[in-house]
């Protein structure tokens, strides 16, 4: 008989044993299928993520106006368009104002018509928020009638907060009015900025570190019921099967379990895919239809998982001698060797160390070399842990009865005890290394804004091209909101000694004494005072100044050729003779001003069309919703006013996106860790059921047996987490060196991720106690 026919015959026989050998057989197959299925589901989700991200980008590009066709004058196909993004309870809301200037004006994707004046078109998520009790305060801001709900094709995700506001007063005041666009189409093809080498390194590491535990879990799941299977194989040897035949039969059993896992994994993926639309993490969500694996990747998973099941089974049986009268594994196993176990992590380090110190200055990292090195290091945990556990329990003997029972069990089967822990250890080690790398490079992708939220929580930037409301009136309206302690308005304009001005312009800032104190250090101030600012930046090319008594032109001092003829001409103004010199001070938004400071009574009467007007709003943080009430007042006064939340720092978009992706992936892997470990725990308890029942029948206390089972779980877990912390810290140090960062151990990350792993194990152990207590009954010896 040819070799392929022999293999197919023996694999088919193993599959029949797995599915048709009674309750024990299908329960074992079901447990294997569930374990493999959870891993397959996560693999399918991982293969679908690139397509989902691409779909998000494409829908975002389709509604963008960044490079849309524009028009200089109203026409039948023109649309006035302005962005008015909002913030509510730390959530960003994408907002736009629309006004059709003709019957053929373009429609944003997802809309059937342009909203009428005062009408709103809302995304489904924003509509739900406004109708909920959580959105009560937001309803005061967005209180117009709803004309329609934005369709999916106009949203980047189902959880996006988006609205379009119709207007009949929106106008574009000349070519200098950049807040309002006159467009004739939506959409553009974006050229995505490529990630720098360190960010690309982080992307590769994130995928490797998150998918490695999945592969380990699948390899563990296909070996469920190993001891019972080996006894069955010994019986087959007794009726004439040779050693290779029984190995192929065992591989057939694993193949059947993996195929069941593919079916269950597809079902788990379908269920998870149907639920993903209702999940939004950090305001990022995915449409279920977008979570569609690439066919070739799905096919790769379908082929790789069964092939891996067969390979793992044959590899696991390489050192097991199955004879007609039993399995040699039931005797005391030979001591494990260390040399080849150390070889894997050493080779991994050998691949990574040559890239030390490259950072962003020496081109991209070799992705295959990086992936190979990290995989070898993480796989090294799975081969080192059985040796470490064997050495540890081999020296243990004395102790209470529960401890001795646990130690003896671990001495006999340290490999099977370490196997379920491998996945947790790999996941923890990868997470520690990634967290160390993130913490090490965070400073390179986080910049200080110079803003001071303790002085003002919000800076209101007033767009004078579309708002005629006096800035003082707007500040008073904001200050009257409950919870707002102060609203300080400041207005700045450009002045020059001659016309047309070049680079020697002088900034003139107008405000009350309290407002001027935000931008300068004043020893005293009263209405009618004026000041000249001094400071490092006041000596720059664009930081001109003036002396007391100088005559200046204030307003539109540049007089661009494209300016309309009716644009007001600059007015003459004389610097007050009593102007004093004072040092400049950064305002709450981090801006260090130059030029002159004047109080309203001595300020120029005309500041031109485009002065820089802003209001600094200070709120009582202890009061509820003070910030949102202030934003409501701003929006009601003028929707085009920007309420900018002040922050100490801001992160690069690429870095924060990768960190968000890590958060998504880590959450999924943690769920897989817990579920797979629970299934593994049930399988081990099921195999020990008769042993536990026998001990109870002979009078062993149930508390003693419970403690012994807990010791059997705790000892491998503790050793696994210690090994994971050591390997993860070493890998993190190597990665920080590759990113050209000083190596330092991020102890909060190490301890935190180790604690998360221990917490997952503790939760699974508590969940497995009820079935454990049910199995410790004398009637468990009953058989047919």
C-alpha positions in Angstrom: 0.0 0.0 0.0 1.4 3.4 -0.9 2.5 5.8 1.7 -0.3 8.4 1.1 -3.0 5.6 1.4 -1.4 4.4 4.6 -1.5 7.9 6.1 -5.0 8.5 5.0 -6.1 5.1 6.4 -4.5 5.7 9.8 -5.6 9.3 10.0 -9.1 8.3 9.2 -9.1 5.6 11.8 -7.9 8.1 14.4 -10.7 10.5 13.4 -13.3 7.7 13.9 -11.8 7.0 17.3 -12.2 10.7 18.2 -15.8 10.9 17.1 -17.2 7.4 17.6 -15.6 6.1 20.8 -18.5 6.9 23.2 -19.0 9.8 25.5 -15.4 10.0 26.6 -14.3 10.3 22.9 -16.7 13.1 21.9 -16.2 15.0 25.2 -12.5 15.0 24.6 -13.0 16.0 20.9 -15.4 18.8 22.0 -12.9 20.2 24.5 -10.2 20.1 21.9 -12.5 21.7 19.4 -13.4 24.5 21.8 -9.8 25.2 22.7 -8.7 25.2 19.0 -11.9 27.2 18.0 -11.1 30.0 20.3 -7.7 30.4 18.8 -9.0 30.1 15.3 -11.6 32.8 16.0 -8.8 35.2 17.1 -6.7 34.3 14.1 -9.6 35.1 11.8 -10.1 38.4 13.5 -6.4 39.2 13.2 -6.5 38.4 9.5 -9.5 40.6 9.1 -8.1 43.7 10.9 -6.1 45.1 7.9 -9.2 45.0 5.7 -11.3 46.7 8.4 -8.8 49.5 8.8 -8.6 50.0 5.0 -12.4 50.2 4.8 -12.4 52.8 7.6 -9.8 54.9 5.7 -11.7 54.6 2.4 -15.0 55.9 4.0 -13.2 58.7 5.7 -11.5 59.7 2.4 -14.8 59.6 0.6 -16.3 62.3 2.7 -13.2 64.4 3.0 -12.9 67.8 1.4 -9.1 68.1 1.8 -8.5 68.2 -1.9 -12.0 68.6 -3.2 -12.8 70.7 -6.3 -13.6 74.3 -5.3 -15.2 77.3 -6.9 -14.6 81.0 -6.5 -18.2 82.0 -6.8 -21.6 80.5 -6.1 -23.0 78.2 -8.8 -25.6 75.5 -9.3 -23.2 72.8 -8.1 -21.5 74.6 -5.2 -21.8 73.8 -1.5 -20.6 75.9 1.4 -19.0 73.6 4.0 -17.4 74.4 7.4 -16.2 72.2 10.2 -17.5 72.7 13.7 -16.1 69.8 15.7 -17.3 69.5 19.3 -16.3 67.8 22.6 -18.7 66.4 25.1 -17.7 64.5 28.2 -14.2 64.0 26.8 -15.7 62.5 23.6 -14.9 64.0 20.2 -17.8 64.8 18.0 -17.3 65.4 14.3 -19.5 68.3 13.1 -20.1 70.1 9.8 -22.3 73.0 8.7 -23.7 72.8 5.2 -25.5 75.3 2.8 -26.4 74.4 -0.7 -25.9 77.2 -3.2 -27.6 75.4 -6.1 -29.8 72.5 -6.9 -26.8 70.3 -7.9 -24.8 70.8 -4.8 -22.8 67.7 -3.8 -24.1 65.4 -1.0 -21.9 64.1 1.7 -21.7 60.3 1.7 -24.5 58.8 3.8 -27.0 61.7 3.2 -30.1 61.7 1.0 -30.5 65.4 1.1 -28.8 68.6 2.5 -30.4 69.3 6.0 -32.6 72.4 6.0 -31.8 75.5 8.0 -31.4 74.5 11.7 -31.9 70.8 10.9 -29.5 68.0 11.9 -28.4 64.8 10.2 -27.0 62.5 12.9 -25.0 59.4 13.0 -26.8 56.5 14.7 -24.4 56.6 17.7 -24.9 60.3 18.2 -28.7 59.9 17.8 -28.7 57.3 20.6 -26.5 59.5 22.8 -28.8 62.5 22.4 -31.9 60.3 23.3 -30.2 58.8 26.4 -30.0 60.3 29.8 -26.3 60.7 29.4 -26.8 63.1 26.5 -29.2 65.5 28.4 -26.6 68.3 28.4 -25.7 67.7 24.8 -29.3 68.1 23.7 -29.1 71.8 24.8 -26.3 72.3 22.3 -27.7 70.2 19.4 -31.4 70.9 19.8 -32.5 71.2 16.1 -34.9 68.8 14.5 -33.4 65.7 13.0 -33.9 65.4 9.3 -32.3 62.0 8.8 -29.8 59.4 10.1 -26.4 59.2 8.3 -26.0 56.0 6.4 -23.1 53.5 7.0 -21.3 54.6 3.9 -20.8 58.1 5.5 -19.3 56.8 8.7 -15.9 55.4 9.5 -17.4 53.2 12.2 -20.8 52.4 13.8 -19.8 54.2 17.0 -18.7 57.4 15.4 -20.3 60.6 16.7 -21.1 62.8 13.7 -23.6 65.5 12.7 -24.3 67.7 9.8 -26.1 71.1 10.5 -28.0 72.8 7.8 -27.7 76.6 7.6 -29.1 79.5 5.5 -26.8 82.1 6.9 -23.4 80.4 6.2 -21.3 82.7 3.9 -17.7 82.8 2.7 -16.2 86.3 3.2 -13.6 86.3 0.5 -10.6 84.2 -0.2 -9.1 84.8 3.2 -12.0 83.1 4.9 -10.4 79.7 5.4 -13.0 78.4 7.8 -15.7 78.1 5.1 -15.0 76.2 1.9 -17.0 76.4 -1.4 -16.7 72.9 -2.9 -18.2 71.0 -5.8 -17.4 67.5 -4.8 -16.4 65.2 -1.9 -13.6 62.7 -1.6 -10.0 62.3 -2.5 -7.4 59.6 -2.7 -5.0 60.0 0.2 -1.4 59.1 0.2 -0.9 57.6 3.6 2.1 58.7 5.5 4.4 55.8 6.1 5.4 55.0 9.6 8.9 55.6 10.7 11.1 52.6 11.4 10.5 52.5 15.2 6.7 52.7 14.8 6.8 50.0 12.1 8.9 47.9 14.5 6.2 48.4 17.2 3.5 47.3 14.7 5.4 44.1 13.9 6.1 43.3 17.5 2.4 43.9 18.4 1.2 41.3 15.9 3.9 38.8 16.9 3.4 39.2 20.6 -0.4 38.9 20.4 -0.5 36.0 18.0 2.2 33.9 19.6 0.0 33.0 22.6 -2.8 32.0 20.2 -0.4 29.5 18.5 0.6 28.2 21.9 -3.0 27.7 22.9 -3.8 25.8 19.7 -0.8 23.6 20.2 -2.0 22.9 23.8 -5.6 22.3 22.9 -4.8 19.5 20.4 -3.1 17.6 23.2 -6.1 17.5 25.5 -6.6 13.9 26.9 -3.1 12.9 26.1 -2.7 10.3 28.9 -6.0 8.5 28.1 -5.2 8.5 24.4 -1.8 6.9 25.1 -3.5 4.0 27.0 -5.8 3.5 24.0 -2.8 3.4 21.7 -1.2 0.8 23.9 -4.3 -1.4 23.4 -4.0 -0.9 19.6 -0.4 -2.2 19.9 -1.7 -5.2 21.6 -3.9 -6.1 18.6 -1.1 -5.8 16.1 -0.5 -2.1 15.3 3.1 -1.0 14.9 4.6 2.1 16.6 4.3 4.4 13.5 0.7 3.3 12.9 -0.4 4.3 16.4 1.3 7.6 16.1 -0.6 8.3 12.8 -3.8 7.2 14.6 -3.1 9.7 17.4 -2.4 12.4 14.8 -5.8 11.5 13.2 -7.5 12.1 16.6 -5.8 15.5 16.8 -6.8 16.2 13.2 -10.4 15.5 14.0 -10.3 17.8 17.0 -8.7 20.6 15.0 -11.3 20.2 12.2 -14.0 20.5 14.8 -12.1 23.5 16.1 -12.1 25.1 12.7 -15.9 24.7 12.5 -16.4 26.0 16.1 -13.9 28.8 15.5 -15.8 29.9 12.4 -18.9 30.0 14.5 -17.2 31.9 17.3 -15.9 34.4 14.7 -19.3 34.8 13.2 -20.8 35.5 16.6 -18.1 37.9 17.6 -18.3 39.6 14.2 -22.1 40.2 14.7 -21.4 41.8 18.1 -18.4 43.9 17.1 -20.6 46.7 15.9 -21.9 47.4 19.4 -18.3 47.7 20.9 -16.5 51.0 20.9 -13.1 51.3 22.6 -11.6 54.8 22.8 -14.1 56.0 20.3 -12.9 53.5 17.7 -15.4 51.0 16.3 -15.7 48.6 13.3 -18.6 47.7 11.1 -19.3 43.9 11.1 -19.2 43.8 7.3 -15.7 45.3 7.4 -14.4 42.4 9.5 -13.9 40.2 6.5 -10.7 38.1 6.4 -8.8 38.0 3.1 -9.7 34.7 1.4 -6.0 33.7 1.1 -5.4 34.4 4.8 -8.5 32.4 5.8 -7.4 29.6 3.6 -4.0 29.7 5.2 -5.6 29.4 8.7 -7.8 26.5 7.5 -4.7 24.6 6.3 -2.2 25.6 8.9 -4.3 24.7 12.0 -4.9 21.0 11.0 -1.3 20.6 9.8 0.0 22.1 13.1 -2.3 19.7 15.0 -0.8 16.7 13.2 2.8 18.0 13.6 2.4 18.8 17.3 1.0 15.4 18.0 3.8 13.5 16.2 6.4 15.8 17.9 4.8 15.1 21.3 5.0 11.4 20.8 8.6 11.3 19.7 9.8 10.4 23.2 7.0 8.2 24.2 7.4 4.4 23.9 4.0 2.9 23.3 4.1 -0.9 23.9 1.3 -3.5 24.0 1.5 -3.6 27.8 1.5 0.1 28.5 3.1 3.5 28.0 6.6 4.2 29.3 5.4 7.7 30.3 3.7 6.2 33.3 7.1 5.5 34.8 9.4 8.2 36.1 10.6 10.2 33.1 14.2 10.8 32.3 15.6 14.1 33.3 15.2 16.9 30.7 18.2 18.4 29.0 18.9 22.1 29.1 21.3 22.7 26.3 18.9 22.7 23.4 16.3 24.6 25.4 18.7 27.5 25.9 19.6 27.4 22.2 16.3 28.8 21.1 16.4 32.1 23.1 20.1 32.5 22.4 19.5 32.2 18.6 16.6 34.7 19.1 19.0 37.2 20.8 21.5 36.6 18.1 19.0 37.8 15.5 18.0 40.9 17.5 21.3 42.1 19.0 22.9 43.1 15.6 20.2 45.7 15.2 21.0 47.4 18.5 21.1 51.2 18.3 19.5 51.6 14.9 16.5 53.7 15.9 15.0 55.9 13.2 18.3 57.0 11.6 19.4 53.8 9.8 16.5 52.7 7.7 13.8 50.2 8.4 14.3 47.1 10.5 14.3 43.7 8.8 10.8 42.5 9.6 11.5 38.8 9.2 14.6 39.0 11.3 12.7 40.9 14.1 9.8 38.5 13.9 12.1 35.4 14.0 14.1 36.7 16.9 11.0 37.6 19.0 9.3 34.2 18.1 12.4 32.2 19.2 12.6 34.1 22.5 9.0 33.6 23.3 9.0 29.9 22.2 12.0 29.6 24.5 9.6 30.1 27.4 7.6 27.1 26.4 10.6 24.8 26.3 12.3 26.2 29.4 9.3 26.1 31.7 9.0 22.2 31.8 12.7 21.9 32.6 12.4 24.6 35.3 9.3 23.0 36.8 11.0 19.6 36.8 14.0 20.9 38.6 11.9 22.8 41.2 9.5 19.9 42.1 12.4 17.4 42.0 13.9 18.9 45.1 10.6 19.2 47.0 9.4 16.4 49.4 8.5 17.5 52.9 5.3 19.4 53.7 1.6 18.8 54.4 -0.3 16.0 52.7 -1.8 18.4 50.1 1.6 19.7 49.2 3.1 16.2 48.9 0.2 15.0 46.7 0.6 18.0 44.4 4.4 17.7 44.2 4.2 13.9 43.4 1.7 14.6 40.6 4.0 17.4 39.2 7.0 15.1 39.4 5.3 12.4 37.4 3.8 14.8 34.8 5.6 18.1 34.8 5.2 18.5 31.1 1.4 18.2 31.1 1.3 20.6 34.1 3.4 23.2 32.4 1.6 23.0 29.1 -1.5 25.1 30.0 0.7 27.7 31.6 2.8 28.2 28.5 0.2 30.4 26.8 -0.1 32.7 29.8 3.7 33.0 30.2 4.2 33.8 26.5 1.4 36.4 26.6 2.8 38.0 29.8 6.4 38.1 28.4 5.3 39.7 25.2 3.1 42.2 26.9 6.0 43.2 29.3 8.4 43.7 26.4 5.9 45.8 24.5 5.0 47.9 27.5 8.7 48.6 28.1 9.2 49.6 24.5 6.2 51.8 24.5 7.3 53.5 27.8 10.8 53.9 26.4 9.9 55.6 23.1 6.8 57.5 24.4 8.9 60.6 25.0 9.9 60.7 21.3 6.2 60.7 20.2 4.9 62.9 23.0 5.5 66.6 22.9 4.8 69.2 25.6 2.2 71.7 24.3 3.3 74.5 26.7 -0.4 74.8 27.7 -1.3 75.2 31.3 -4.7 73.7 32.1 -4.5 74.9 35.7 -4.9 78.5 34.5 -7.6 77.8 31.9 -9.3 74.6 31.0 -10.5 75.8 27.6 -9.3 78.4 25.1 -12.1 79.8 23.0 -10.8 80.8 19.5 -13.2 83.3 18.0 -13.4 83.4 14.2 -14.0 87.0 13.4 -14.6 86.2 9.7 -18.0 84.7 10.6 -18.9 86.3 13.9 -19.9 89.9 14.6 -20.6 89.3 18.3 -18.3 91.5 20.5 -15.8 89.3 22.2 -16.6 90.9 25.6 -20.2 90.0 25.3 -19.3 86.4 24.4 -17.0 86.3 27.5 -19.7 87.6 29.8 -22.1 84.9 28.4 -19.6 82.2 29.1 -18.7 83.6 32.6 -22.4 83.4 33.6 -22.5 79.7 33.1 -22.7 77.8 36.5 -19.3 76.3 37.2 -17.3 78.8 35.2 -15.1 80.8 37.6 -13.6 83.2 35.0 -13.7 84.0 31.3 -10.8 86.3 30.2 -11.0 87.8 26.7 -8.0 89.0 24.7 -7.9 90.5 21.2 -4.8 91.0 19.1 -4.2 92.8 15.9 -1.2 93.7 13.7 0.3 97.1 13.5 3.2 98.6 11.5 5.2 101.8 11.3 4.8 102.1 7.5 2.5 100.8 4.7 2.6 98.2 3.2 4.1 96.3 6.1 6.8 93.7 5.6 8.2 91.7 8.5 8.5 94.5 11.1 4.9 94.2 12.3 4.0 95.0 15.9 1.4 92.9 17.7 -1.1 95.0 19.7 -3.1 93.1 22.4 -6.2 94.6 23.9 -7.7 93.5 27.2 -8.6 94.4 30.7 -5.9 94.5 33.4 -6.9 91.0 34.5 -6.7 89.7 31.0 -3.3 91.4 30.3 -1.9 89.8 33.5 -2.3 86.4 31.7 0.3 87.4 29.1 2.7 89.7 31.0 4.1 90.1 34.5 2.5 93.3 35.7 3.6 95.1 38.9 0.5 97.3 38.7 -2.2 98.1 36.2 -5.3 100.3 35.8 -7.6 101.3 33.0 -5.8 103.6 30.6 -2.4 101.9 31.0 -0.2 100.6 28.1 2.8 98.3 28.1 5.6 97.3 25.8 6.6 93.6 26.1 10.2 92.3 26.5 11.3 88.8 26.3 13.5 86.3 24.2 11.0 86.0 21.4 10.3 89.8 21.2 13.6 90.2 19.4 12.7 87.8 16.6 12.2 88.8 13.0 8.4 88.9 13.4 8.4 90.4 16.8 8.6 94.1 16.2 8.0 96.6 19.0 7.3 100.4 19.3 8.3 103.2 21.5 5.9 105.5 23.5 4.5 108.2 21.2 5.2 106.2 17.9 2.5 106.5 15.3 1.4 103.1 13.9 -1.0 101.8 11.3 -3.3 99.2 12.8 -5.5 96.6 11.0 -4.9 95.2 7.5 -1.4 96.3 7.4 -0.2 93.8 4.7 -2.9 94.9 2.1 -2.7 91.7 0.0 -3.4 92.1 -3.7 -6.2 89.5 -3.4 -8.0 91.5 -0.8 -11.4 92.9 -1.8 -11.7 96.6 -2.5 -14.2 97.1 0.4 -11.7 95.8 2.9 -11.2 98.5 5.6 -8.0 100.4 5.4 -5.6 100.4 8.4 -6.2 103.2 10.9 -3.6 105.5 12.5 -3.0 105.1 16.2 -0.4 106.6 18.5 1.3 104.5 21.2 0.4 106.1 24.6 3.2 108.2 26.0 3.1 106.5 29.4 3.6 103.0 28.1 5.8 101.0 30.5 8.1 98.1 29.7 7.1 94.7 31.3 8.4 91.1 30.7 6.2 88.8 28.6 4.6 85.7 30.1 3.2 82.7 28.3 -0.6 82.7 28.2 -2.5 79.5 29.2 -2.4 78.2 25.7 1.5 78.4 25.7 1.8 81.5 23.5 4.5 84.0 24.3 3.3 87.4 22.9 5.3 90.3 21.6 4.6 93.9 20.9 2.3 96.1 22.9 -0.4 95.6 25.6 -3.1 98.2 26.0 -6.3 98.5 28.0 -9.6 99.2 26.1 -9.8 103.0 26.7 -6.5 103.7 24.9 -6.8 100.9 22.3 -7.2 101.6 18.6 -10.9 102.0 17.7 -10.6 99.8 14.6 -8.7 96.5 14.5 -9.4 95.4 11.0 -11.3 92.3 9.7 -9.1 89.6 11.1 -7.9 90.2 14.6 -6.9 87.2 16.8 -9.5 87.0 19.5 -9.6 84.3 22.2 -11.2 83.7 25.6 -9.5 81.8 28.4 -12.1 79.9 30.4 -11.4 78.7 34.0 -13.8 76.3 35.5 -14.5 74.8 38.9 -13.4 71.1 38.3 -15.4 70.0 41.4 -18.7 71.1 39.8 -20.5 68.7 37.5 -20.5 69.3 33.7 -19.0 72.8 34.0 -16.9 72.4 30.9 -19.8 71.1 28.8 -22.0 73.9 30.0 -19.4 76.4 28.9 -19.1 74.7 25.5 -22.9 74.9 25.2 -22.8 78.6 25.8 -20.0 79.0 23.2 -21.9 77.0 20.6 -25.2 78.9 21.1 -23.4 82.2 20.7 -21.5 81.2 17.6 -21.2 77.6 16.2 -18.0 78.6 14.4 -16.1 79.4 17.6 -13.6 76.7 18.5 -13.5 75.6 22.1 -10.0 74.1 22.4 -9.3 71.9 25.5 -5.9 72.7 26.9 -3.6 69.8 27.7 -0.1 69.5 29.0 1.0 67.0 26.3 -0.1 65.5 23.0 0.9 62.3 21.3 1.7 61.6 17.7 -1.3 60.1 15.9 0.6 57.0 14.7 1.9 56.2 18.2 -1.5 56.6 19.8 -3.1 54.4 17.0 -0.7 51.6 17.6 -1.2 51.8 21.3 -5.0 51.6 20.8 -4.5 48.6 18.5 -2.4 46.9 21.3 -5.3 47.6 23.7 -7.8 45.9 21.4 -5.5 43.0 20.8 -4.5 42.6 24.5 -8.2 42.6 25.5 -9.0 39.8 22.9 -5.9 37.7 24.0 -6.9 38.1 27.7 -10.3 36.7 26.9 -8.7 33.8 25.0 -6.3 33.2 27.9 -9.1 32.9 30.4 -11.4 30.8 28.2 -8.6 28.4 27.1 -7.2 28.0 30.5 -10.7 27.2 31.9 -11.2 24.6 29.2 -7.8 23.1 29.9 -8.5 23.0 33.6 -11.8 21.2 33.0 -10.0 18.6 30.8 -7.4 17.9 33.5 -10.0 17.6 36.2 -11.9 15.2 34.0 -8.9 13.0 33.5 -8.3 12.9 37.3 -11.9 12.2 38.2 -11.5 8.6 39.1 -8.3 9.2 41.0 -9.9 11.9 43.1 -13.0 9.7 43.7 -10.7 6.9 44.8 -8.9 9.1 47.3 -12.2 10.3 48.7 -13.5 6.8 49.0 -10.4 5.8 51.0 -11.1 8.7 53.5 -8.9 11.6 52.2 -10.4 14.9 53.2 -11.9 16.9 50.4 -10.2 20.0 51.7 -6.8 18.2 51.3 -7.6 17.2 47.8 -8.8 20.7 46.9 -5.6 22.2 48.2 -3.5 19.7 46.3 -5.2 20.6 43.1 -4.7 24.3 43.8 -1.0 23.6 44.5 -0.7 21.8 41.2 -2.1 24.9 39.5 -0.2 27.5 41.6 3.3 26.1 41.3 3.5 26.0 37.5 1.8 29.4 37.3 4.2 31.1 39.7 7.3 29.6 38.0 5.8 30.5 34.6 5.2 34.1 35.6 8.7 34.5 37.0 10.2 33.1 33.8 7.9 35.3 31.7 8.9 38.4 33.7 12.6 37.6 33.2 12.3 36.9 29.5 9.9 39.8 28.9 12.3 42.2 30.7 15.3 40.9 28.7 13.3 41.2 25.4 12.1 44.7 26.4 15.7 45.8 27.1 16.9 44.5 23.7 14.0 46.2 21.9 14.7 49.5 23.7 18.3 49.2 22.5 17.1 48.6 18.9 15.0 51.7 19.2 18.1 53.7 20.4 16.6 54.3 23.8 18.5 54.1 27.1 17.7 50.7 28.7 15.7 51.0 31.9 13.3 48.5 33.5 9.8 49.8 33.6 8.8 48.1 36.9 5.2 49.2 36.8 4.7 47.5 33.4 6.5 44.3 34.6 4.6 44.1 37.9 1.3 45.2 36.3 1.4 42.6 33.4 2.5 39.9 35.8 -0.4 40.8 38.1 -2.8 40.7 35.2 -1.7 37.2 34.3 -2.0 36.1 38.0 -5.4 37.6 38.2 -6.6 35.7 35.1 -5.4 32.5 36.6 -7.0 33.3 40.0 -10.4 33.9 38.2 -10.1 30.6 36.3 -9.2 28.7 39.4 -12.3 30.0 41.3 -14.5 29.1 38.4 -13.1 25.6 38.3 -13.8 24.9 42.0 -17.5 23.9 41.6 -16.7 21.1 39.1 -13.8 20.0 41.2 -16.0 19.6 44.2 -18.6 17.6 42.2 -15.8 15.2 41.0 -14.6 14.5 44.5 -17.4 12.0 45.2 -17.1 8.2 45.8 -19.8 7.6 43.2 -17.3 8.8 40.6 -15.9 5.3 40.7 -19.1 3.9 39.1 -18.5 2.7 35.6 -20.3 0.6 32.9 
